[in-house]
Amino acid sequence: MRGIDDRTRRPTLLVGVGAFGRDVARAARGASLVALDVALGADGKTDGAALDPSAKDPYTPVVKRAEDALAALLDVGHYLGSSSPTDPRGPLCDVLVVADLGESSVAPLVAPLAAALASGLRRAFSAILRSGDGALVVCPLLVCPRAGDRAVMARAASSLAELSRQTSSSARARLGGRVYLVEDQSGKYLLSRAEMVRSFAAFLSTLCLPPVRDDDRGVRRLVEDDGPPGTFATFACASLVFDHAALSRIAAARLGREILALLRAPVDPAALDIASLAAPLVPTQSRLDTELGEAEPLAEWLAPPTIDVPPIEWDDDPETLLERKFGSLYRARAEATIAAFRDEVERFRMDKLAAALEQRGKVRLEGGARAIETRVAELVAERPTGHARALLVLRDARTRAKGYLDEVVRAIEAPELSPLPASPLAEKLAALEEAISYRPRPRRMVVLGAALGLVSALLLSGVLVSSYRALLAPFPPFFDAVSPLPAGRLRPFFTPPVPLLAGVALSAYSTGYRLWKHRKRHHNWACEARDDLAQSIARHIREDLVGHYERRLHYARLLWVQRVLAHLLGRIEQALAALEATRAALAAADRALHREEHEGERNLFSGGMLASSVLHASIVGPDDVDAIYAEIRPPEPSAAAERWLRESLAERPWTEAPFAAHDDLLAFCRAELESFEKTSPFEEGKSALHKAAEASAKGFLRRLFLKLSPGLELAPKYAAEAPAPLRLLFAPPEARKLVDATLAEGGFEGAWDVRALSPDPGSILLVVARTGLPLEALALAQPDDGGSARTNRAAPPNPPEES
């Protein structure tokens, strides 16, 4: 069941019987009515009701579904919301039964179905439709095709005539509405099935117009039967419509495609400084290493210990140095200090450093990913081609990230991780012990120095005396020690004990200097060994150990640099994939809008059963669409594209490609073209729409003023006496001047009753109706040439008994 909310005080139910009724209901779905499809047979596939002629009570399911549909329309909320506050009248319900009597099994069922609907609905809503202020009208509208069985159709007409004669206000089965019979040929032309469907749909739309249904000047009699009982009516209908929906659909699709074209426009890489935009997104290895490194030097953070090396004094003897200063206790204490430092670093401080590095690494991971997301979002939202610019920037960033990552991977695969250097303590202590072991003892030096000095003094005194003898005494008895010394001025200086004293003095000075120099050399040797020990220990701790841990930490930083770069590369790949998906979504949206535009053009120009035809024309033709769109489109599509980009990104992230959602884009474009939705094509002006409407209206009216005639053949003897048809022209108030001028040009001022009642600002409806036709006036009910009647007076159908 398909329902369209009726905002008037007259709820209308369209009961479409069979295929023809279903097609008419679909064609009239723009009218303010509720449609109920009735399929014939127990297995009829429909979302409405099934009417099985072989069933015991075939009409009850249809009446039940009609009750449900009408109950929704009679709801208190609907009634109060759809009726005027100053109108005291109750709801006037119309039930329009549409069927083709030429369809199999339809003709015998129409009259009983109409009677069942009238009786069942009045019984179900008796307080409203009988004793209350409401009323019910059942109006059958039936097609009598020339290809149908005329005898069957004549019997159906006879049954309907008998049913319409029940005019008593107490009879529940009374119809109260006219019975329309329409043939597919008039006195001037033939009508195809599609034209019949369009005519019925247009006529029903006319009957459902609120001003027409509430008209107090006689138009309401098109539905209510105020003529003699048992009479029939017929009609012909033509329409000139301005399909606002289809044209708005085309315009919105075209504007959307223009916006998509701006969004999909290519970007010239030469006009874009890609490197400056991509460089901040991918940090270099050195920059990452600096960001991940400690704020202060590692040696200060590790706080390596200082091992004191005792000084070597001048008076220290070897035993004191070896036993008290550099003995086994000193070695054990130094080794314990180094081992404690290594254990502290490896067990605690390196873990803290690793944890701090991990924390900084995670922050850098999140910051890098967030920076990419933020920057890409800024680029996308910057302008309509922002996603294309972001795509170029990210491609360059991906190349950079891959290059940096390859460098880091090579560094990781060839690490500078040498084993922990051995402690130099033992080696340097051994060298110091050797130097100390050769250090002279002071007492020993005194004793040995004195002995050596005495010997040296004796030798020097003898050398002095012998030298004097050899130099001054001629032919001295050199080896004669007891011979007197030669005379001379220098003899007193060589006379004992002077030479001995001189030898003692020289020997004491020479021996003392040599011993001091010997002691000084060994003291310096020991001091140098001690200094070498101190420097080696300090270098081992601050360079070897700290450097070893620093290399390990640097390797850990390299692993984090690799992780950060790999994560950035992954995020860049994800962003690139999202941007590529965005481009694909834009292409898909363009295809969808192309289909939307094509569908709108198909509905506007060649809509199949609802296509524009001779009787049912469209104001806008294929040649008018381009000119109309050129006038109603925004003067600056780029500004519209920027607005669409801002609005679409206001509530949803760019990764969802909201600007490629064609449904939302169509809604945006319809809002941009909102002024066109309120435009009447008949408003005076020089626009392309007004020109097309004026030309179409004049051609349509001139073509059909004299040609439109009802499609029901009358018997020859009644044709001349038949009442004149009612000619009604429904037009919007804006078109009244144009219609009057066209009527005046053709001299038809009094031939048509012009009613400016159409609520649609773009539709003109022509209705030619003939009422008050008795059954005998129908050619359908006349006997054939052989004199045998095609129809017998049939008994009126019995309505369902009251429960």
Buried (B, 14 or more C-beta within 10 A) or exposed (E): BBBBEBEBBBBBBBBBBBBBBBBBBBBBBBBBBBBBBBBBEEEBEBEBBBBBBEEEEBBBBBBEBBBEBBBEBBEEEBBEEBBEEEEEEBBBBBBBBBBBBBBEEBBBBBBBBBBBBBBBBBBBBEEBBBEEEBBBBBBBBBBBBEEBBBBBBBBBBBBBBBBBBBEEEEBBBBBBBBBBBBBBBBEEBEBEBBBBBBBBBBBBBBBBBBBBBBBEEEBBBBBBBEBEBBBBBBBBBBBBBBBBEBBBBBBBBBBBBBBBBBBBEEBEEEEBEBEEBBBEBBBBBEEBBEBBBBEEEBBEBBEBBEBEBEEBEEEBBBEBBBEEBBBEEBEEEBBEBBEEBBEBBEEEBBEEBBEBBBEBBEEBBEEBBEBBBEBBBEBBBBBBBBBBBBBBBBBBBBEBBBEBBEBBBEBEEEEEEEEEEEBBBEEBBEBBBEBBEEBBEEEEBEEBBEEBBBEBBBEBBBEBBBEBBEEBBEEBEEEEEEEEBBEEEEBEEBEEEBBBEBBBEBBBEBBEEEBEEEBEEBBEBBBBBBBBBBEBBBBBBBBBBBBBBBBBBBBBBBBBBBBBBBBBBEBBEBBBEBBEBBBEBBEBBBEBBBEBBEBBBEBBBEBEBBBBBEBBBBBBBEEBBEBBBEEBBBEEBBEBBBBBBEBBBEEEEBBBBBBBBBEBBBEBBBEBBEEBEEBBBBBEEEBBBBBBBBEBBBEBBBBBBEBBBBBBBBBEEBEEEBEEBBBBBBBBEBBBEBBEEBBEEEEBEEEBBBBBBBEBBBBBBBBBBBBBBBBEBBBBBBEEEEEEEBBEEBEBBEBBEEE
